[in-house]
């Protein structure tokens, strides 16, 4: 979801009455001059009488580079005032000379240059993409809410019709339904009608080749900058499947089309009725089954049920849960996905950057993503476990139906769940949306004794975090030699004793074995990973003084340092010649095969059993002609991680700099070529989990052949 939210001063009552048919309406006629980077707009704005009352002034915001006029003697336009040094817009006030009853129609005329160049600062590196507030260029056009290319009023929702004139070789994409697409006298005329209340209006333009198929009443489209019918058909095909799946899960698709639009810089945005993906992104084969369904689902969450930002962004978490997580769950990998989610929170979130869900607005760094996406995802998973799949789905269907094309909050989600389940869920929502932190779990005192025909398993659970206890329901798996069963225990104290029963001889217990509870992971539960380095509050990066690529590695270090600083973390840069040894009490990166500490990463010997002959052969090959990346525990203290990045291909270093933050869950990676292309990835084994305990008999461990099966997905793929 790509949004720009304006915190307004309107009374909350305006939100409640902003419903279909009562919104501000823009009737827009825009002309684009691509070579001149300019736009000319006539916008006839209708403001409903309910928003006017006795007021004699109306304020609006508009891009500061646009010269505006209102050619109507009924209105007086003030001189603009600045909204701040870095603001893209200025604020104007309209005085009504002769206020009258009924709706107010204001004719705006304005034009100017919009050419905010695409840039990547330190914060954008942390997020993994570049940004612009708005641009009209020979490469393409991107205008959205952040551009302030339409007059923006305090009322948050509006409807609009958009007519655009531009050169005939280009085309336009916006939300809503396209009702005109004509060529005349070397120009193209395009009209979109968007009758449903929106938060912002998009105008996307470029030299597109268009493809379309119908999925029932929905037009499934692809707008590609380079003609590629095979690629378009792949996207159109999976779109039809996803639409059916999400209509069954949530409710009717809210628009008349869904379009894949190829962007001229790398993005992953979901807008109402279309998604804007970068030209490299859309050609990655896995995107069809990862990011793409996520952006499609945003048409329900965030792009038709809007987010009341002041009380927390709920939509990223539920979208990740019903898209990214559910796709993995359908493949039997839900537990692994949740483990990675918890690992990110453990690695990136600390006392200095933690906050409750009600304070999440958008993702600007890895810690905010781990909370706003990850914690909210896990909250939804626990809510599903609390009420069951059927009621979970029914509650979200009720939430969607009740809040479609309005602004909603966590309170509205709670209201729907309580309505459907007849449960008091106030304590649950209070704990997981308004409290920061997470429980840390430890199991101890595990014993078993036979009483008659049953065994009694006794154990102690403790929450070891400094904060007060969380109220949590915890799955506990009991294994016999051939079977496994799971029971749920309730924990409300910092330390509690439990007794469970079993028919066969229990040989092992595992607490939260499938990562169903939101919690901090113990370091021994997870494999070493790059995320532990990128999430370190205070780390070291060691450059190879003798390397011919020292300058390139220095640029990598400098960019990562700025990215860490943008997230309030430290990364000190040193030369290997200035160190006697790697730190014992700090995470550290070692760069370059020539680094004097490179021998510390003899992974083909240390992890031979985990890697296998094929991976070992590939690592040896890449050591001679490619790029290798490793993350291993610090040998002195496994609370810290040591990372290694080295290449024989100098031109690959910028690509590695950009790519590696996106491979955070892996322990080892291999790349070929200058681009570079990933050809090897995986994780070294984790140490023994402190939440898994064998039950010994006469000091003997009895092995078990039993395994826990993945739980059924929330819904199966259509």
Helices and strands as residue ranges (DSSP letters): H 12-17, E 24-33, E 38-47, G 49-51, E 57-63, E 66-69, E 75-77, E 81-82, E 89-96, E 104-113, H 122-127, E 134-136, E 141-143, G 145-147, E 158-167, E 171-173, E 177-184, E 187-198, E 203-206, E 209-215, E 218-224, H 229-249, E 257-263, E 268-271, E 274-278, G 281-283, G 285-289, H 291-297, E 306-307, G 309-311, H 315-320, I 321-325, H 326-330, H 334-348, G 357-359, H 366-369, I 370-375, H 376-387, H 389-403, E 407-408, H 410-421, H 426-434, E 439-451, E 454-463, E 472-479, E 484-491, E 495-502, E 508-511, E 519-520, G 523-525, H 530-534, E 538-543, H 550-566, E 570-575, G 576-578, E 587-591, G 598-600, H 603-606, H 608-625, E 627-633, E 641-647, G 650-652, H 653-659, G 660-663, E 668-672, E 677-682, E 692-694, E 696-697, E 700-701
